[in-house]
Structures are given as structure tokens and as C-alpha cells.
């Protein structure tokens, strides 16, 4: 079954995903070459099927807005 996760980090030959159920290791060989930390991905079993660029951008923008509010940089 396909699931959604966020790339947390890289450890050796593995991509570490943050899922709803905790952390999961996927072999780097089973991930797109352009994958990076913070990206939202769709995975199934031990394969990352695709990067969700729209959701990744949405989350980055939300985090940026929150950080700017903390710093008092309101638009």
C-alpha cells in the first residue's frame, strides 16, 4: 500500500523516512537520485515511488512563515 512520508536524513546507504508510524529506512538504491532532506515522498514497501514537489513546497512555505512570525518579520 502506498504511503506518504518525509525524508528525515541519510545514513550510509539508507534514506531515513519519518512516517506516521515512526522512522523507516529505505535503501538509497531504491530512491530517486535527486531526493533531499525535507522532501515529501510516496513510498511502498522498500521503494520510494515519487517526490511530491507540491506538498514539499507547501510545507516549506508554512515553516518559513512560522519562522518569520517568531522573528517578528511579518509581511
N, CA, C and O of each residue as an XYZ file, in Angstrom:
300
protein
N       0.832     -1.177      0.000
C       0.000      0.000      0.000
C       0.884      1.251      0.000
O       1.828      1.336      0.786
N       0.596      2.206     -0.857
C       1.356      3.443     -0.949
C       1.110      4.298      0.283
O      -0.012      4.402      0.778
N       2.198      4.914      0.770
C       2.108      5.784      1.937
C       2.937      7.044      1.703
O       3.784      7.094      0.811
N       2.672      8.058      2.524
C       3.367      9.343      2.434
C       4.325      9.461      3.620
O       4.005      9.042      4.732
N       5.507     10.038      3.368
C       6.493     10.251      4.423
C       7.344     11.462      4.075
O       7.269     11.992      2.966
N       8.149     11.892      5.029
C       9.094     12.987      4.833
C      10.507     12.445      4.993
O      10.786     11.665      5.903
N      11.396     12.868      4.098
C      12.794     12.445      4.204
C      13.409     13.184      5.398
O      13.473     14.413      5.420
N      13.856     12.413      6.377
C      14.440     12.988      7.583
C      15.936     13.207      7.420
O      16.461     14.276      7.734
N      16.615     12.173      6.923
C      18.074     12.268      6.787
C      18.589     11.089      5.978
O      17.824     10.219      5.561
N      19.903     11.076      5.762
C      20.577      9.966      5.091
C      21.552      9.346      6.082
O      22.255     10.057      6.800
N      21.591      8.036      6.118
C      22.535      7.313      6.966
C      23.153      6.203      6.136
O      22.509      5.191      5.858
N      24.401      6.394      5.744
C      25.076      5.394      4.934
C      24.340      5.160      3.634
O      24.131      6.088      2.853
N      23.947      3.918      3.401
C      23.249      3.543      2.170
C      21.736      3.612      2.303
O      21.016      3.033      1.490
N      21.244      4.316      3.321
C      19.811      4.378      3.560
C      19.281      5.799      3.593
O      19.971      6.733      4.003
N      18.026      5.941      3.147
C      17.253      7.159      3.306
C      16.346      6.899      4.504
O      15.611      5.912      4.522
N      16.393      7.777      5.502
C      15.565      7.610      6.688
C      14.319      8.469      6.509
O      14.400      9.688      6.357
N      13.156      7.800      6.531
C      11.880      8.483      6.358
C      11.172      8.630      7.692
O      11.225      7.740      8.541
N      10.502      9.778      7.869
C       9.632      9.975      9.016
C       8.211      9.688      8.539
O       7.678     10.389      7.678
N       7.610      8.650      9.109
C       6.268      8.243      8.717
C       5.305      8.475      9.875
O       5.720      8.865     10.966
N       4.036      8.236      9.639
C       3.044      8.342     10.716
C       3.324      7.331     11.822
O       2.971      7.559     12.979
N       3.952      6.227     11.473
C       4.208      5.148     12.427
C       5.606      5.175     13.021
O       5.964      4.279     13.785
N       6.403      6.183     12.687
C       7.769      6.252     13.190
C       8.758      6.388     12.043
O       8.418      6.877     10.966
N       9.967      5.954     12.287
C      11.030      6.070     11.293
C      11.140      4.782     10.480
O      10.856      3.688     10.968
N      11.561      4.947      9.223
C      11.698      3.792      8.325
C      12.920      4.004      7.441
O      13.130      5.102      6.926
N      13.721      2.968      7.262
C      14.901      3.019      6.404
C      14.594      2.409      5.043
O      14.059      1.305      4.948
N      14.941      3.146      3.994
C      14.778      2.687      2.615
C      16.160      2.708      1.970
O      16.873      3.703      2.105
N      16.558      1.655      1.280
C      17.862      1.687      0.599
C      17.932      2.849     -0.397
O      16.984      3.093     -1.144
N      19.060      3.562     -0.401
C      19.246      4.677     -1.344
C      19.076      4.233     -2.784
O      18.617      5.000     -3.630
N      19.445      3.000     -3.058
C      19.322      2.467     -4.417
C      17.862      2.428     -4.871
O      17.589      2.376     -6.071
N      16.923      2.454     -3.922
C      15.501      2.389     -4.241
C      14.827      3.763     -4.157
O      13.612      3.862     -3.987
N      15.641      4.820     -4.280
C      15.122      6.187     -4.194
C      15.597      6.980     -5.405
O      16.641      6.668     -5.977
N      14.838      8.008     -5.802
C      15.284      8.866     -6.900
C      16.609      9.544     -6.554
O      16.865      9.850     -5.390
N      17.436      9.775     -7.542
C      18.749     10.367     -7.327
C      18.659     11.777     -6.748
O      19.541     12.186     -5.994
N      17.612     12.524     -7.085
C      17.519     13.924     -6.669
C      16.814     14.123     -5.331
O      16.424     15.246     -5.009
N      16.644     13.077     -4.555
C      15.944     13.179     -3.280
C      16.777     13.956     -2.266
O      18.005     13.869     -2.262
N      16.096     14.718     -1.405
C      16.795     15.507     -0.402
C      16.027     15.566      0.904
O      14.842     15.236      0.959
N      16.714     15.989      1.953
C      16.089     16.100      3.271
C      14.924     17.072      3.222
O      14.999     18.116      2.573
N      13.847     16.720      3.913
C      12.666     17.564      3.976
C      11.658     17.318      2.875
O      10.540     17.829      2.942
N      12.017     16.556      1.872
C      11.084     16.290      0.778
C       9.980     15.326      1.217
O      10.206     14.399      1.996
N       8.792     15.576      0.694
C       7.661     14.691      0.925
C       7.656     13.661     -0.201
O       7.726     14.013     -1.379
N       7.573     12.385      0.176
C       7.654     11.318     -0.814
C       6.511     10.327     -0.636
O       5.898     10.231      0.428
N       6.252      9.606     -1.694
C       5.304      8.494     -1.662
C       6.144      7.220     -1.759
O       6.992      7.092     -2.643
N       5.902      6.287     -0.849
C       6.682      5.053     -0.865
C       5.769      3.839     -0.699
O       4.635      3.932     -0.229
N       6.311      2.719     -1.102
C       5.610      1.443     -0.945
C       6.671      0.384     -0.689
O       7.661      0.294     -1.416
N       6.459     -0.409      0.340
C       7.434     -1.417      0.756
C       8.790     -0.737      0.964
O       8.891      0.166      1.794
N       9.809     -1.133      0.252
C      11.145     -0.546      0.413
C      11.548      0.300     -0.793
O      12.731      0.386     -1.121
N      10.559      0.932     -1.463
C      10.847      1.762     -2.634
C      10.173      3.127     -2.495
O       9.000      3.222     -2.133
N      10.931      4.168     -2.786
C      10.345      5.496     -2.873
C       9.871      5.658     -4.307
O      10.669      5.626     -5.243
N       8.571      5.831     -4.470
C       7.962      5.852     -5.795
C       8.044      7.214     -6.468
O       8.281      7.304     -7.672
N       7.846      8.279     -5.687
C       7.883      9.614     -6.285
C       8.053     10.673     -5.209
O       7.775     10.443     -4.032
N       8.512     11.833     -5.640
C       8.636     13.001     -4.776
C       7.410     13.871     -5.027
O       7.072     14.149     -6.178
N       6.746     14.300     -3.966
C       5.595     15.190     -4.085
C       6.107     16.626     -3.944
O       6.173     17.170     -2.842
N       6.466     17.222     -5.073
C       7.064     18.557     -5.060
C       6.089     19.624     -4.559
O       6.501     20.553     -3.865
N       4.818     19.504     -4.896
C       3.833     20.497     -4.456
C       3.682     20.491     -2.941
O       3.670     21.556     -2.324
N       3.567     19.317     -2.328
C       3.422     19.228     -0.877
C       4.707     19.653     -0.179
O       4.660     20.287      0.875
N       5.843     19.312     -0.755
C       7.127     19.736     -0.187
C       7.199     21.259     -0.150
O       7.581     21.838      0.867
N       6.834     21.909     -1.251
C       6.862     23.371     -1.302
C       5.865     23.991     -0.328
O       6.174     24.991      0.320
N       4.682     23.409     -0.219
C       3.669     23.922      0.700
C       4.191     23.895      2.135
O       4.040     24.867      2.874
N       4.805     22.780      2.522
C       5.334     22.648      3.883
C       6.498     23.603      4.125
O       6.600     24.191      5.202
N       7.372     23.764      3.140
C       8.494     24.699      3.286
C       7.987     26.123      3.480
O       8.506     26.859      4.319
N       6.972     26.513      2.704
C       6.417     27.859      2.832
C       5.769     28.065      4.194
O       5.910     29.135      4.787
N       5.073     27.076      4.691
C       4.435     27.167      6.004
C       5.484     27.308      7.102
O       5.326     28.125      8.008
N       6.542     26.527      7.030
C       7.617     26.630      8.022
C       8.302     27.988      7.962
O       8.640     28.559      8.999
N       8.509     28.506      6.765
C       9.125     29.821      6.594
C       8.252     30.902      7.229
O       8.761     31.784      7.922
N       6.930     30.838      6.995
C       6.009     31.821      7.584
C       6.047     31.759      9.108
O       6.059     32.794      9.773
N       6.065     30.549      9.659
C       6.114     30.403     11.119
C       7.410     30.972     11.680
O       7.396     31.671     12.693
N       8.522     30.678     11.030
C       9.812     31.165     11.490
C       9.856     32.686     11.440
O      10.360     33.323     12.365
N       9.333     33.271     10.366
C       9.311     34.726     10.250
C       8.436     35.364     11.321
O       8.768     36.438     11.824
N       7.326     34.727     11.680
C       6.483     35.232     12.754
C       7.237     35.223     14.082
O       7.142     36.165     14.868
N       7.985     34.147     14.320
C       8.773     34.050     15.562
C       9.790     35.186     15.629
O       9.999     35.778     16.688
N      10.416     35.483     14.504
C      11.407     36.540     14.452
C      10.797     37.927     14.376
O      11.516     38.925     14.426
N       9.475     38.000     14.256
C       8.803     39.294     14.187
C       8.881     39.936     12.822
O       8.771     41.156     12.705
N       9.071     39.137     11.786
C       9.149     39.661     10.422
C       7.829     39.414      9.701
O       7.753     38.599      8.781
N       6.817     40.111     10.119
C       5.501     39.958      9.478
C       5.451     40.769      8.203
O       5.998     41.870      8.130
N       4.787     40.215      7.192
C       4.634     40.931      5.913
C       3.566     41.994      6.014
O       3.299     42.696      5.039
